Amino acid sequence: MSTPAALIVFVVGLGVSLAASEFLVRGFGRLGANVGLAAGLVGLLTALGADAPEISAAITALLSGAKDVGLGVILGSNLFNLAALLGLPGVLAGRLPFPRPFGSPRWEPLN
């Protein structure tokens, strides 16, 4: 396959993936509102749906005897998610202010 064709396939696949993710999130949001589920439970269901490819790849690897690959998929995807979701915003913002409860002592970093 040529590079331009591969790029077109990649862009189309990315669009389909993003559209499916949006469909999943909106569907779980509507389901949670209609059934009366807590927001945390809806978030958990959405996260499980979004992580289904990693989970199925790890289970398939484990069942086929490639335990290192299964462990790498689970650990690698979780470490990346933690770094991307928690670390990247902090790096981009430089400093993240957190509101303090009224009356709590102010913490000052050591220089």
Beta strands, then each sheet from edge to edge (+ up, - down):
end
